[in-house]
């Protein structure tokens, strides 16, 4: 665990070689002393515990440079400590020199990853779900995820969980008061009231669990995998989509051996595009150990695909229509996209005749890496699929889902068991189940934690957050 009583500093703005504004953040009891050591005269008592002023910073070999200084006193800062921010020129080498100068004063040290947010948590400014939402805002890959993280940061998950704990503590208090006066004819709470309270609390937990329905936590990029026979233009299409020449293109089957990945930007969304080795037919000629291994990798990538992109050579596909239909029935399902490659080799007349006779059940995308026909349409289709998925995603950030789903399930089971025991003589067992639920919710919000848990959460942050 990091020490909490010293003063830390770090660059808090995005790292850029030519940023217009840079921010250096300090937190700890000697924040103002560190500023004074750089020639900044902090007002003694401006009548406020949070204020700003313009000043100059004195750095060796750079002279005096203008800055705007923000100061927080008396626990009014993000971290709950005395804190300050220096807003000045955003050139990265200058900001790094400023950090070095602050550390050389002896009043501050460089912060560790996530240390500012850790201090905010330990001072009670945030709970663990809100701390994870800070990381969620940094890692958000699209507006939907950003809005979900901001909602959680504002207490969208913390408030119902803290309310739930308060209600359960109230129920437990009434139960335990009854234990203390078991020999007296006093009823602090009836069995019906306990059952109703437990049922309401279980409903809250069930509702939160229902929100956590996006698979895998949502932090990993969706994988769109190009898959199909050898030598049909998959790698050329990969290059056309990514705007690179990273995939080797050659007019010979088996050119691609390994799979190749690239990040594909689709407006508000991003996915991982994967090019795989061609899928030789099982009854084809002896393919050799190397090709067999390459196809094993290709099949693995296809199984991992969130959006399979099944590629067919346009001319061959049109020519063998019955066989093409059979292959589609075997392979196509869910969000799979059917792509016809190298359509520039097919005459417009043949394409038109085929298009009219082909069932509309499968939406075909005609593409040509050579002429770029259909490339933008394919990107648009991928963006639509990702948007549809985003609209179904949870408003709980992925890291919180991963950490809390099991605790919620355990709490729900305990509350359901406690409700079943209502009306029986096993009041102590009801209290035990409520305590179990409280422990699990305490783990979620951070009322109960271990150093290992905090390290696992905050070590994923960048320095300065």
Kinemage of the C-alpha trace (Angstrom):
@kinemage 1
@onewidth
@group {chain A} dominant
@subgroup {mainchain}
@vectorlist {calphas} color= white
{ca unk a 1} P 0.000 0.000 0.000
{ca unk a 2} L 1.298 3.466 -0.878
{ca unk a 3} L 2.054 5.908 1.981
{ca unk a 4} L -0.700 8.509 2.305
{ca unk a 5} L 0.785 11.270 4.432
{ca unk a 6} L 3.410 12.522 2.004
{ca unk a 7} L 2.859 14.783 -1.007
{ca unk a 8} L 2.632 13.389 -4.533
{ca unk a 9} L 2.766 15.013 -7.958
{ca unk a 10} L 2.200 13.925 -11.557
{ca unk a 11} L 1.198 15.148 -14.999
{ca unk a 12} L -2.614 15.012 -15.043
{ca unk a 13} L -3.298 16.113 -18.632
{ca unk a 14} L -3.063 13.956 -21.739
{ca unk a 15} L 0.515 13.454 -22.834
{ca unk a 16} L 1.179 15.332 -26.057
{ca unk a 17} L 4.334 16.754 -27.560
{ca unk a 18} L 2.612 20.002 -28.488
{ca unk a 19} L -0.352 20.422 -26.159
{ca unk a 20} L -1.711 23.939 -25.662
{ca unk a 21} L -2.292 23.432 -21.936
{ca unk a 22} L -0.710 21.032 -19.502
{ca unk a 23} L -1.760 20.238 -15.950
{ca unk a 24} L 0.473 19.116 -13.097
{ca unk a 25} L -1.367 17.898 -9.995
{ca unk a 26} L -0.163 17.811 -6.380
{ca unk a 27} L -1.839 16.257 -3.351
{ca unk a 28} L -0.648 16.100 0.237
{ca unk a 29} L 0.227 18.277 3.228
{ca unk a 30} L 3.225 19.967 1.589
{ca unk a 31} L 1.582 20.879 -1.739
{ca unk a 32} L 1.876 24.612 -1.085
{ca unk a 33} L 5.446 24.321 0.207
{ca unk a 34} L 6.416 22.643 -3.087
{ca unk a 35} L 4.846 25.544 -5.011
{ca unk a 36} L 6.627 28.112 -2.841
{ca unk a 37} L 9.950 26.403 -3.603
{ca unk a 38} L 9.373 27.131 -7.305
{ca unk a 39} L 8.763 30.823 -6.667
{ca unk a 40} L 4.967 30.669 -6.477
{ca unk a 41} L 3.625 32.891 -3.718
{ca unk a 42} L 0.431 31.225 -2.475
{ca unk a 43} L -1.965 33.674 -0.747
{ca unk a 44} L -2.115 33.115 2.991
{ca unk a 45} L -5.873 33.349 3.525
{ca unk a 46} L -8.036 34.563 0.657
{ca unk a 47} L -11.167 33.691 2.631
{ca unk a 48} L -11.892 30.522 0.665
{ca unk a 49} L -10.763 26.912 0.922
{ca unk a 50} L -10.728 26.585 -2.874
{ca unk a 51} L -9.335 29.370 -5.039
{ca unk a 52} L -7.210 30.167 -8.079
{ca unk a 53} L -4.690 32.826 -8.981
{ca unk a 54} L -2.222 33.664 -11.736
{ca unk a 55} L 1.475 33.396 -11.014
{ca unk a 56} L 4.864 32.513 -12.477
{ca unk a 57} L 6.968 29.357 -12.083
{ca unk a 58} L 10.738 29.605 -11.767
{ca unk a 59} L 12.650 26.750 -13.417
{ca unk a 60} L 16.395 26.432 -13.871
{ca unk a 61} L 17.538 27.420 -17.397
{ca unk a 62} L 13.985 28.389 -18.357
{ca unk a 63} L 13.462 31.474 -16.227
{ca unk a 64} L 9.931 32.428 -15.185
{ca unk a 65} L 6.961 30.988 -17.008
{ca unk a 66} L 3.291 32.015 -16.606
{ca unk a 67} L 0.856 29.634 -14.914
{ca unk a 68} L -2.584 29.550 -13.383
{ca unk a 69} L -2.630 27.893 -9.971
{ca unk a 70} L -5.618 26.154 -8.402
{ca unk a 71} L -5.458 25.448 -4.652
{ca unk a 72} L -7.718 23.383 -2.388
{ca unk a 73} L -7.455 23.430 1.401
{ca unk a 74} L -9.231 21.681 4.253
{ca unk a 75} L -10.260 18.526 2.413
{ca unk a 76} L -12.085 20.276 -0.446
{ca unk a 77} L -10.036 18.578 -3.165
{ca unk a 78} L -10.638 15.446 -5.241
{ca unk a 79} L -8.342 13.470 -2.936
{ca unk a 80} L -9.704 14.927 0.311
{ca unk a 81} L -6.261 16.384 1.087
{ca unk a 82} L -4.634 19.767 0.608
{ca unk a 83} L -4.019 19.854 -3.123
{ca unk a 84} L -3.001 22.089 -6.010
{ca unk a 85} L -2.916 22.092 -9.801
{ca unk a 86} L -0.551 23.997 -12.059
{ca unk a 87} L -2.069 24.893 -15.444
{ca unk a 88} L 0.635 26.018 -17.840
{ca unk a 89} L 2.216 25.297 -21.241
{ca unk a 90} L 1.374 21.793 -22.466
{ca unk a 91} L 4.708 20.882 -24.070
{ca unk a 92} L 5.592 17.455 -22.659
{ca unk a 93} L 9.359 18.043 -22.089
{ca unk a 94} L 8.521 21.190 -20.110
{ca unk a 95} L 5.929 19.356 -17.974
{ca unk a 96} L 8.438 16.596 -17.258
{ca unk a 97} L 11.014 19.188 -16.218
{ca unk a 98} L 8.404 20.782 -13.945
{ca unk a 99} L 7.709 17.399 -12.291
{ca unk a 100} L 11.441 16.849 -11.780
{ca unk a 101} L 11.759 20.307 -10.204
{ca unk a 102} L 8.889 19.629 -7.806
{ca unk a 103} L 10.490 16.356 -6.711
{ca unk a 104} L 13.863 18.078 -6.243
{ca unk a 105} L 12.310 20.502 -3.732
{ca unk a 106} L 12.076 17.638 -1.247
{ca unk a 107} L 8.411 18.420 -0.611
{ca unk a 108} L 6.904 16.011 -3.168
{ca unk a 109} L 7.504 12.702 -4.902
{ca unk a 110} L 6.234 11.240 -8.177
{ca unk a 111} L 2.820 9.606 -7.794
{ca unk a 112} L 2.259 5.932 -8.527
{ca unk a 113} L -0.479 4.735 -10.950
{ca unk a 114} L -3.938 5.514 -9.568
{ca unk a 115} L -2.589 7.071 -6.378
{ca unk a 116} L -4.714 10.225 -6.593
{ca unk a 117} L -7.922 8.208 -6.960
{ca unk a 118} L -6.774 5.798 -4.238
{ca unk a 119} L -6.464 8.750 -1.863
{ca unk a 120} L -9.932 9.934 -2.919
{ca unk a 121} L -11.303 6.488 -2.042
{ca unk a 122} L -9.517 6.217 1.292
{ca unk a 123} L -10.679 9.709 2.284
{ca unk a 124} L -14.294 8.786 1.536
{ca unk a 125} L -14.680 11.029 -1.505
{ca unk a 126} L -15.413 8.021 -3.738
{ca unk a 127} L -16.404 4.410 -3.194
{ca unk a 128} L -14.820 1.576 -5.176
{ca unk a 129} L -17.491 1.555 -7.881
{ca unk a 130} L -16.880 5.261 -8.500
{ca unk a 131} L -13.113 4.767 -8.487
{ca unk a 132} L -13.492 2.111 -11.180
{ca unk a 133} L -15.690 4.531 -13.114
{ca unk a 134} L -12.751 6.967 -13.253
{ca unk a 135} L -10.792 4.313 -15.138
{ca unk a 136} L -13.898 3.617 -17.232
{ca unk a 137} L -14.008 7.222 -18.461
{ca unk a 138} L -10.346 7.011 -19.484
{ca unk a 139} L -10.747 3.686 -21.307
{ca unk a 140} L -14.172 4.396 -22.888
{ca unk a 141} L -14.152 3.309 -26.539
{ca unk a 142} L -17.408 4.959 -27.616
{ca unk a 143} L -19.982 7.504 -26.353
{ca unk a 144} L -22.170 4.767 -24.855
{ca unk a 145} L -19.334 3.491 -22.647
{ca unk a 146} L -18.310 7.025 -21.714
{ca unk a 147} L -21.858 7.912 -20.645
{ca unk a 148} L -22.085 4.676 -18.627
{ca unk a 149} L -18.811 5.460 -16.846
{ca unk a 150} L -19.865 9.050 -16.113
{ca unk a 151} L -23.222 7.826 -14.779
{ca unk a 152} L -21.441 5.388 -12.470
{ca unk a 153} L -18.937 8.063 -11.405
{ca unk a 154} L -21.849 10.309 -10.413
{ca unk a 155} L -23.117 7.559 -8.083
{ca unk a 156} L -25.455 5.677 -10.406
{ca unk a 157} L -24.369 2.384 -8.834
{ca unk a 158} L -22.992 3.665 -5.514
{ca unk a 159} L -26.217 5.316 -4.344
{ca unk a 160} L -28.486 2.255 -4.656
{ca unk a 161} L -25.824 0.037 -3.077
{ca unk a 162} L -25.342 2.360 -0.104
{ca unk a 163} L -29.137 2.694 0.290
{ca unk a 164} L -29.362 -1.097 0.183
{ca unk a 165} L -26.756 -1.446 2.944
{ca unk a 166} L -28.631 1.074 5.103
{ca unk a 167} L -31.900 -0.849 4.699
{ca unk a 168} L -30.256 -4.159 5.532
{ca unk a 169} L -28.521 -2.691 8.586
{ca unk a 170} L -31.920 -1.401 9.721
{ca unk a 171} L -33.492 -4.865 9.330
{ca unk a 172} L -30.564 -6.495 11.099
{ca unk a 173} L -30.797 -3.963 13.944
{ca unk a 174} L -34.452 -4.759 14.527
{ca unk a 175} L -33.728 -8.484 14.493
{ca unk a 176} L -30.840 -8.214 16.959
{ca unk a 177} L -32.870 -5.964 19.245
{ca unk a 178} L -35.429 -8.759 19.363
{ca unk a 179} L -32.682 -11.197 20.388
{ca unk a 180} L -31.714 -8.938 23.299
{ca unk a 181} L -35.305 -8.879 24.567
{ca unk a 182} L -36.233 -12.455 23.696
{ca unk a 183} L -37.643 -13.033 27.206
{ca unk a 184} L -39.827 -9.922 27.007
{ca unk a 185} L -43.139 -9.733 25.199
{ca unk a 186} L -41.831 -7.038 22.808
{ca unk a 187} L -41.936 -7.289 19.011
{ca unk a 188} L -39.609 -4.813 17.349
{ca unk a 189} L -40.515 -5.922 13.825
{ca unk a 190} L -42.985 -8.489 12.530
{ca unk a 191} L -42.109 -11.463 10.329
{ca unk a 192} L -44.204 -9.938 7.536
{ca unk a 193} L -42.231 -6.684 7.690
{ca unk a 194} L -38.928 -8.562 7.643
{ca unk a 195} L -40.050 -10.650 4.663
{ca unk a 196} L -41.255 -7.554 2.805
{ca unk a 197} L -37.987 -5.734 3.484
{ca unk a 198} L -35.904 -8.709 2.354
{ca unk a 199} L -38.019 -9.095 -0.774
{ca unk a 200} L -37.552 -5.408 -1.670
{ca unk a 201} L -33.790 -5.644 -1.107
{ca unk a 202} L -33.570 -8.807 -3.220
{ca unk a 203} L -35.424 -6.937 -5.973
{ca unk a 204} L -32.815 -4.164 -5.916
{ca unk a 205} L -29.980 -6.709 -6.191
{ca unk a 206} L -31.779 -8.531 -9.027
{ca unk a 207} L -32.193 -5.233 -10.876
{ca unk a 208} L -28.486 -4.434 -10.631
{ca unk a 209} L -27.594 -7.949 -11.798
{ca unk a 210} L -29.906 -7.518 -14.785
{ca unk a 211} L -27.932 -4.423 -15.788
{ca unk a 212} L -24.748 -6.472 -15.865
{ca unk a 213} L -25.745 -8.454 -18.911
{ca unk a 214} L -23.012 -7.438 -21.381
{ca unk a 215} L -20.639 -10.356 -21.705
{ca unk a 216} L -16.999 -10.336 -20.735
{ca unk a 217} L -17.082 -7.014 -18.904
{ca unk a 218} L -17.149 -4.879 -22.055
{ca unk a 219} L -13.563 -3.589 -21.944
{ca unk a 220} L -12.147 -5.759 -24.740
{ca unk a 221} L -12.488 -4.626 -28.342
{ca unk a 222} L -14.963 -6.607 -30.437
{ca unk a 223} L -13.218 -8.892 -32.958
{ca unk a 224} L -14.272 -8.873 -36.600
{ca unk a 225} L -12.617 -11.871 -38.295
{ca unk a 226} L -12.133 -12.307 -42.059
{ca unk a 227} L -12.613 -15.960 -42.892
{ca unk a 228} L -12.895 -17.963 -46.126
{ca unk a 229} L -11.112 -20.029 -48.759
{ca unk a 230} L -7.493 -19.373 -49.782
{ca unk a 231} L -6.590 -16.790 -52.397
{ca unk a 232} L -9.930 -14.965 -52.601
{ca unk a 233} L -8.754 -11.487 -51.597
{ca unk a 234} L -9.142 -11.488 -47.808
{ca unk a 235} L -5.737 -9.938 -47.190
{ca unk a 236} L -6.266 -7.330 -49.909
{ca unk a 237} L -9.586 -6.437 -48.277
{ca unk a 238} L -7.829 -6.258 -44.874
{ca unk a 239} L -5.378 -3.724 -46.332
{ca unk a 240} L -8.190 -1.735 -47.955
{ca unk a 241} L -10.156 -1.558 -44.705
{ca unk a 242} L -7.176 -0.539 -42.558
{ca unk a 243} L -5.527 1.725 -45.133
{ca unk a 244} L -2.234 -0.158 -44.775
{ca unk a 245} L -0.129 -2.710 -46.623
{ca unk a 246} L 0.489 -4.863 -43.552
{ca unk a 247} L -1.035 -8.024 -45.009
{ca unk a 248} L 1.034 -9.784 -47.669
{ca unk a 249} L -0.950 -10.125 -50.915
{ca unk a 250} L 0.125 -12.685 -53.551
{ca unk a 251} L -1.769 -14.593 -56.262
{ca unk a 252} L -1.035 -17.970 -54.769
{ca unk a 253} L -3.012 -20.012 -52.213
{ca unk a 254} L -1.621 -20.200 -48.687
{ca unk a 255} L 0.172 -16.822 -48.673
{ca unk a 256} L -1.262 -16.027 -45.226
{ca unk a 257} L 0.003 -18.468 -42.590
{ca unk a 258} L -0.495 -16.689 -39.278
{ca unk a 259} L -3.363 -14.333 -38.424
{ca unk a 260} L -2.915 -10.552 -38.530
{ca unk a 261} L -4.670 -7.990 -36.294
{ca unk a 262} L -5.280 -4.260 -36.641
{ca unk a 263} L -7.455 -1.744 -34.819
{ca unk a 264} L -10.201 -0.457 -37.108
{ca unk a 265} L -11.825 2.908 -36.340
{ca unk a 266} L -15.510 3.093 -37.274
{ca unk a 267} L -16.597 6.584 -36.270
{ca unk a 268} L -17.800 6.409 -32.677
{ca unk a 269} L -16.783 2.758 -32.386
{ca unk a 270} L -13.628 0.683 -32.678
{ca unk a 271} L -13.043 -3.007 -33.341
{ca unk a 272} L -10.171 -5.425 -33.807
{ca unk a 273} L -9.974 -6.593 -37.439
{ca unk a 274} L -8.375 -10.020 -37.930
{ca unk a 275} L -7.127 -11.556 -41.199
{ca unk a 276} L -6.783 -15.350 -41.150
{ca unk a 277} L -5.291 -18.087 -43.307
{ca unk a 278} L -7.496 -19.600 -46.016
{ca unk a 279} L -9.721 -22.544 -45.126
{ca unk a 280} L -8.745 -25.461 -47.368
{ca unk a 281} L -11.481 -28.035 -48.021
{ca unk a 282} L -11.044 -31.192 -45.972
{ca unk a 283} L -10.987 -33.352 -49.115
{ca unk a 284} L -8.401 -31.203 -50.855
{ca unk a 285} L -4.911 -32.335 -51.671
{ca unk a 286} L -2.430 -32.952 -48.882
{ca unk a 287} L -2.063 -29.552 -47.254
{ca unk a 288} L 1.011 -30.194 -45.143
{ca unk a 289} L 1.761 -29.596 -41.488
{ca unk a 290} L 2.342 -25.841 -41.848
{ca unk a 291} L -0.956 -25.199 -43.622
{ca unk a 292} L -2.762 -27.452 -41.184
{ca unk a 293} L -1.359 -25.471 -38.258
{ca unk a 294} L -2.243 -22.165 -39.915
{ca unk a 295} L -5.835 -23.337 -40.341
{ca unk a 296} L -6.021 -24.359 -36.699
{ca unk a 297} L -5.111 -20.775 -35.827
{ca unk a 298} L -7.719 -19.499 -38.291
{ca unk a 299} L -10.435 -21.688 -36.765
{ca unk a 300} L -9.488 -20.494 -33.281
{ca unk a 301} L -9.832 -16.885 -34.395
{ca unk a 302} L -13.197 -17.638 -35.989
{ca unk a 303} L -14.422 -19.151 -32.703
{ca unk a 304} L -13.286 -15.997 -30.881
{ca unk a 305} L -14.995 -13.734 -33.413
{ca unk a 306} L -17.697 -11.360 -32.221
{ca unk a 307} L -18.511 -10.540 -35.848
{ca unk a 308} L -17.512 -13.259 -38.367
{ca unk a 309} L -16.823 -11.853 -41.842
{ca unk a 310} L -17.353 -14.752 -44.273
{ca unk a 311} L -15.609 -14.022 -47.566
{ca unk a 312} L -16.408 -15.606 -50.933
{ca unk a 313} L -14.915 -14.928 -54.341
{ca unk a 314} L -17.675 -13.078 -56.236
{ca unk a 315} L -17.196 -14.774 -59.614
{ca unk a 316} L -16.913 -18.266 -58.110
{ca unk a 317} L -19.852 -17.632 -55.795
{ca unk a 318} L -22.157 -16.511 -58.608
{ca unk a 319} L -21.129 -19.431 -60.806
{ca unk a 320} L -21.855 -22.077 -58.150
{ca unk a 321} L -25.100 -20.722 -56.737
{ca unk a 322} L -26.532 -24.011 -55.269
{ca unk a 323} L -23.231 -24.859 -53.601
{ca unk a 324} L -22.966 -21.262 -52.356
{ca unk a 325} L -26.392 -21.514 -50.728
{ca unk a 326} L -25.409 -24.761 -49.032
{ca unk a 327} L -22.244 -23.219 -47.637
{ca unk a 328} L -24.155 -20.211 -46.354
{ca unk a 329} L -26.702 -22.411 -44.571
{ca unk a 330} L -23.843 -24.263 -42.888
{ca unk a 331} L -21.859 -21.217 -41.821
{ca unk a 332} L -23.968 -18.093 -41.444
{ca unk a 333} L -25.607 -17.161 -38.164
{ca unk a 334} L -26.051 -14.240 -35.767
{ca unk a 335} L -24.152 -11.071 -36.725
{ca unk a 336} L -22.115 -12.773 -39.467
{ca unk a 337} L -21.533 -10.632 -42.547
{ca unk a 338} L -21.350 -12.212 -46.019
{ca unk a 339} L -18.745 -10.522 -48.213
{ca unk a 340} L -18.218 -11.136 -51.912
{ca unk a 341} L -14.638 -10.167 -52.782
{ca unk a 342} L -13.016 -9.155 -56.084
{ca unk a 343} L -16.366 -8.143 -57.578
{ca unk a 344} L -14.499 -6.048 -60.173
{ca unk a 345} L -13.781 -9.357 -61.964
{ca unk a 346} L -17.502 -10.006 -62.410
{ca unk a 347} L -19.455 -8.348 -65.224
{ca unk a 348} L -22.275 -5.988 -64.146
{ca unk a 349} L -24.768 -8.069 -66.149
{ca unk a 350} L -23.994 -11.309 -64.310
{ca unk a 351} L -24.068 -9.547 -60.988
{ca unk a 352} L -27.490 -8.024 -61.699
{ca unk a 353} L -28.991 -11.366 -62.752
{ca unk a 354} L -27.587 -13.078 -59.674
{ca unk a 355} L -28.710 -10.314 -57.329
{ca unk a 356} L -32.324 -10.643 -58.504
{ca unk a 357} L -32.374 -14.413 -58.076
{ca unk a 358} L -30.635 -14.541 -54.719
{ca unk a 359} L -32.833 -14.620 -51.577
{ca unk a 360} L -32.706 -11.504 -49.416
{ca unk a 361} L -32.332 -13.550 -46.253
{ca unk a 362} L -28.584 -12.880 -46.290
{ca unk a 363} L -27.398 -9.352 -46.908
{ca unk a 364} L -24.506 -9.633 -49.342
{ca unk a 365} L -21.785 -6.992 -49.463
{ca unk a 366} L -20.048 -6.702 -52.839
{ca unk a 367} L -16.457 -5.518 -52.390
{ca unk a 368} L -13.331 -4.890 -54.394
{ca unk a 369} L -10.026 -4.041 -52.777
{ca unk a 370} L -8.796 -2.885 -56.197
{ca unk a 371} L -11.568 -0.340 -56.889
{ca unk a 372} L -12.555 0.103 -53.204
{ca unk a 373} L -16.149 -0.666 -54.061
{ca unk a 374} L -18.055 -1.705 -50.940
{ca unk a 375} L -15.198 -0.940 -48.508
{ca unk a 376} L -16.998 2.016 -46.941
{ca unk a 377} L -20.282 0.065 -46.950
{ca unk a 378} L -18.586 -2.748 -45.011
{ca unk a 379} L -17.244 -0.265 -42.467
{ca unk a 380} L -20.727 1.202 -42.114
{ca unk a 381} L -22.229 -2.255 -41.555
{ca unk a 382} L -19.630 -3.075 -38.891
{ca unk a 383} L -20.334 0.242 -37.178
{ca unk a 384} L -24.072 -0.533 -37.180
{ca unk a 385} L -23.476 -3.929 -35.560
{ca unk a 386} L -21.279 -2.387 -32.850
{ca unk a 387} L -23.839 0.368 -32.250
{ca unk a 388} L -26.646 -2.176 -31.901
{ca unk a 389} L -24.548 -4.049 -29.356
{ca unk a 390} L -23.683 -0.867 -27.504
{ca unk a 391} L -27.374 -0.041 -27.151
{ca unk a 392} L -27.859 -3.381 -25.376
{ca unk a 393} L -24.875 -3.028 -23.093
{ca unk a 394} L -24.984 -2.468 -19.361
{ca unk a 395} L -24.585 0.968 -17.818
{ca unk a 396} L -22.071 -0.548 -15.372
{ca unk a 397} L -18.412 -0.337 -16.417
{ca unk a 398} L -16.732 -3.600 -17.310
{ca unk a 399} L -14.208 -3.675 -14.440
{ca unk a 400} L -17.014 -3.309 -11.895
{ca unk a 401} L -19.049 -6.044 -13.578
{ca unk a 402} L -16.127 -8.436 -13.449
{ca unk a 403} L -15.374 -7.681 -9.803
{ca unk a 404} L -18.924 -7.457 -8.434
{ca unk a 405} L -21.090 -9.930 -10.327
{ca unk a 406} L -20.239 -12.860 -8.023
{ca unk a 407} L -20.774 -10.740 -4.888
{ca unk a 408} L -24.187 -9.652 -6.128
{ca unk a 409} L -25.174 -13.235 -6.871
{ca unk a 410} L -24.089 -14.370 -3.392
{ca unk a 411} L -25.959 -11.479 -1.758
{ca unk a 412} L -29.104 -12.299 -3.743
{ca unk a 413} L -28.989 -15.968 -2.724
{ca unk a 414} L -28.524 -14.998 0.949
{ca unk a 415} L -31.485 -12.607 0.851
{ca unk a 416} L -33.690 -15.217 -0.800
{ca unk a 417} L -32.758 -17.795 1.829
{ca unk a 418} L -33.419 -15.281 4.607
{ca unk a 419} L -36.873 -14.536 3.205
{ca unk a 420} L -37.700 -18.249 3.095
{ca unk a 421} L -36.859 -18.489 6.802
{ca unk a 422} L -39.251 -15.700 7.769
{ca unk a 423} L -42.098 -16.944 9.966
{ca unk a 424} L -39.969 -19.747 11.410
{ca unk a 425} L -38.164 -19.880 14.729
{ca unk a 426} L -34.748 -19.608 12.988
{ca unk a 427} L -34.322 -15.862 13.493
{ca unk a 428} L -30.568 -16.217 14.090
{ca unk a 429} L -30.189 -17.837 10.680
{ca unk a 430} L -32.038 -14.922 9.065
{ca unk a 431} L -29.594 -12.555 10.753
{ca unk a 432} L -26.648 -14.638 9.528
{ca unk a 433} L -27.884 -14.497 5.920
{ca unk a 434} L -28.375 -10.720 6.161
{ca unk a 435} L -24.818 -10.329 7.478
{ca unk a 436} L -23.532 -12.363 4.514
{ca unk a 437} L -25.379 -10.078 2.105
{ca unk a 438} L -24.000 -7.016 3.911
{ca unk a 439} L -20.453 -8.362 3.643
{ca unk a 440} L -20.825 -8.914 -0.095
{ca unk a 441} L -22.219 -5.428 -0.684
{ca unk a 442} L -19.468 -4.041 1.548
{ca unk a 443} L -16.898 -5.658 -0.744
{ca unk a 444} L -18.520 -3.991 -3.739
{ca unk a 445} L -18.508 -0.441 -2.396
{ca unk a 446} L -15.204 -0.801 -0.528
{ca unk a 447} L -16.512 -0.790 3.049
{ca unk a 448} L -14.578 -4.071 3.269
{ca unk a 449} L -11.326 -4.366 1.350
{ca unk a 450} L -7.823 -5.804 1.363
{ca unk a 451} L -4.581 -4.272 0.178
{ca unk a 452} L -4.397 -6.858 -2.611
{ca unk a 453} L -7.841 -5.790 -3.848
{ca unk a 454} L -6.867 -2.124 -3.900
{ca unk a 455} L -3.590 -2.911 -5.663
{ca unk a 456} L -5.405 -4.907 -8.346
{ca unk a 457} L -7.814 -2.027 -9.001
{ca unk a 458} L -5.582 1.046 -8.829
{ca unk a 459} L -2.490 -0.431 -10.492
{ca unk a 460} L -4.435 -0.356 -13.791
{ca unk a 461} L -4.687 3.452 -13.673
{ca unk a 462} L -2.264 5.744 -15.423
{ca unk a 463} L 0.023 8.023 -13.417
{ca unk a 464} L -1.731 11.307 -12.646
{ca unk a 465} L -5.211 9.841 -12.051
